[in-house]
Amino acid sequence: MPRVVVFDETGGPEVLRIVEEPVVEPAAGEVLVRIEAFAVNPLDQMVRAGQSPRPVQLPRARLGIEGTGVIDALGPGVTGLSVGDPVILAALPDFATRGAYAEYVTVSANQVIPRPAGLSVADAAAFWVTYFTAYGALVERAGMRPGDHVLITAASGGVGRAAIQIANQVGAVPIAVTRHTSKLQSLIAAGAAAAIATDREDVAEATRRHTAGAGADIILDAVMGPGLAELSLAARLGGTLAVVGWLDPRPASFPANPSLTIHRYMSFADMADPQTVTRVAAFLAAGVRTGVLRPTIDRVFGLEEIVEAHRYLEKGTPAGKIIVTV
Ligand SMILES: NC(=O)c1ccc[n+]([C@@H]2O[C@H](COP(=O)([O-])OP(=O)(O)OC[C@H]3O[C@@H](n4cnc5c(N)ncnc54)[C@H](OP(=O)(O)O)[C@@H]3O)[C@@H](O)[C@H]2O)c1
């Protein structure tokens, strides 16, 4: 029988275990996907640890909001897809029952998109959530345009690296932020026009230096926490702050820049809109075709190493996505 990762209680990485479960035959409008790889995301860690933003039913709860694989079976009424098609699982909001941490998953046919040619299996598993989030926050919400200076926090991570590439695709100027001087070079190599290390520089002061004194047009923040007040001072007068994450779990301070337009961006909300999904998929496929968009993979684990993969995520220092091949 196919293997599935489940947890019966919330806690550390060791609560994850592999069990065998029968596949769920696809009902009308559904497809069965044989998963080839999935991504390990910070949300998975929160859910496993008991900090899920939505209720999770125990025991035998599942995890995994994105992955890639091949269509194995079609439910009645599904059109436009065939058995054998390579697809990306375009976010699974009902991950606790139909998560991607498995050899097979049954999902609604509108939760899969074609896998762009030219993406490896690992790249495809790393692609959707981070790139959708960076694109949605920067382009759909903040209205990023060519020439905009875009300050990106947690730039070493999955969303951050996607944001650097998307800013370059649009013709904007990405300025990356990391906590560690040792990561500056890798961020420049990843396409950042400039990089700021908060272990040696003041972020607002350094941003002004890189923007001829003006400040950033847009800040993309995945950290929040007490540093938010000071971070907001890195934006220009009338700039935009788009918050996508909360990597710092401490209470956030109120932005000290009173002229900012602030967006709280949640990609799952946009992923429920088929027109937005089509638009984003087209933008991302074009970026893959031209070679501008290419996920950064930090490490690849095997399914049997799932506990190790979560331990690695918990260190909080990935330089790109963590992928598990099935
Ligand atoms: N809104 C949405 O729809 C959406 C979608 C996907 C993800 N997210 C959220 O976005 C955030 C980033 O996701 P990701 O997948 O890019 O994460 P990730 O790949 O795990 O990257 C995290 C990076 O952020 C930095 N970091 C970690 N902890 C930090 C802290 N306490 N303070 C400052 N920097 C810290 C580290 O870089 P340095 O060591 O270089 O500083 C690390 O490499 C998460 O909170 C995630 O839940 C939101």
The ligand as a MOL file (V3000), in Angstrom:
LIG
                    3D

  0  0  0     0  0            999 V3000
M  V30 BEGIN CTAB
M  V30 COUNTS 48 52 0 0 0
M  V30 BEGIN ATOM
M  V30 1 N 1.4700 34.7490 2.9740 0
M  V30 2 C 1.5970 33.6070 2.3410 0
M  V30 3 O 0.7350 33.2220 1.5680 0
M  V30 4 C 2.8230 32.7990 2.5670 0
M  V30 5 C 3.2060 31.7940 1.6630 0
M  V30 6 C 4.4200 31.1100 1.8700 0
M  V30 7 C 5.1800 31.4280 2.9850 0
M  V30 8 N 4.7370 32.3680 3.8670 0 CHG=1
M  V30 9 C 5.5170 32.7350 5.0470 0
M  V30 10 O 6.6470 33.4880 4.6070 0
M  V30 11 C 7.7280 33.2830 5.5140 0
M  V30 12 C 8.9640 32.8530 4.7150 0
M  V30 13 O 8.7350 31.6120 4.1040 0
M  V30 14 P 9.9200 30.8630 3.3460 0
M  V30 15 O 9.3370 29.6460 2.7640 0
M  V30 16 O 10.6360 31.8130 2.4730 0 CHG=-1
M  V30 17 O 10.8610 30.5140 4.5810 0
M  V30 18 P 12.2910 29.7980 4.5790 0
M  V30 19 O 12.6170 29.2790 3.2200 0
M  V30 20 O 12.2920 28.8880 5.7430 0
M  V30 21 O 13.3190 30.9970 4.8140 0
M  V30 22 C 13.5240 31.5860 5.9790 0
M  V30 23 C 14.7270 32.5530 5.9080 0
M  V30 24 O 14.3390 33.6570 6.6740 0
M  V30 25 C 15.3420 34.0610 7.5550 0
M  V30 26 N 14.8060 33.9420 8.9320 0
M  V30 27 C 14.4210 32.8240 9.5920 0
M  V30 28 N 13.9980 33.1410 10.8370 0
M  V30 29 C 14.1120 34.4700 10.9420 0
M  V30 30 C 13.8700 35.3940 11.9850 0
M  V30 31 N 13.3890 35.0200 13.1910 0
M  V30 32 N 14.1300 36.6890 11.7650 0
M  V30 33 C 14.6070 37.1110 10.5690 0
M  V30 34 N 14.8810 36.2710 9.5480 0
M  V30 35 C 14.6260 34.9740 9.7360 0
M  V30 36 C 16.5400 33.1710 7.3300 0
M  V30 37 O 17.4470 33.9090 6.5040 0
M  V30 38 P 18.7700 34.5870 7.1100 0
M  V30 39 O 19.3890 33.5510 7.9770 0
M  V30 40 O 19.5620 34.8870 5.8720 0
M  V30 41 O 18.3580 35.8160 7.8540 0
M  V30 42 C 15.9700 31.9740 6.5440 0
M  V30 43 O 16.8830 31.4920 5.6050 0
M  V30 44 C 7.2360 32.2380 6.5330 0
M  V30 45 O 6.7590 32.9290 7.6720 0
M  V30 46 C 6.0750 31.5620 5.8240 0
M  V30 47 O 5.1450 31.0230 6.7240 0
M  V30 48 C 3.6050 33.0470 3.6610 0
M  V30 END ATOM
M  V30 BEGIN BOND
M  V30 1 1 1 2
M  V30 2 2 2 3
M  V30 3 1 2 4
M  V30 4 1 4 5
M  V30 5 2 4 48
M  V30 6 2 5 6
M  V30 7 1 6 7
M  V30 8 2 7 8
M  V30 9 1 8 9
M  V30 10 1 8 48
M  V30 11 1 9 10
M  V30 12 1 9 46
M  V30 13 1 10 11
M  V30 14 1 11 12
M  V30 15 1 11 44
M  V30 16 1 12 13
M  V30 17 1 13 14
M  V30 18 2 14 15
M  V30 19 1 14 16
M  V30 20 1 14 17
M  V30 21 1 17 18
M  V30 22 2 18 19
M  V30 23 1 18 20
M  V30 24 1 18 21
M  V30 25 1 21 22
M  V30 26 1 22 23
M  V30 27 1 23 24
M  V30 28 1 23 42
M  V30 29 1 24 25
M  V30 30 1 25 26
M  V30 31 1 25 36
M  V30 32 1 26 27
M  V30 33 1 26 35
M  V30 34 2 27 28
M  V30 35 1 28 29
M  V30 36 1 29 30
M  V30 37 2 29 35
M  V30 38 1 30 31
M  V30 39 2 30 32
M  V30 40 1 32 33
M  V30 41 2 33 34
M  V30 42 1 34 35
M  V30 43 1 36 37
M  V30 44 1 36 42
M  V30 45 1 37 38
M  V30 46 2 38 39
M  V30 47 1 38 40
M  V30 48 1 38 41
M  V30 49 1 42 43
M  V30 50 1 44 45
M  V30 51 1 44 46
M  V30 52 1 46 47
M  V30 END BOND
M  V30 END CTAB
M  END
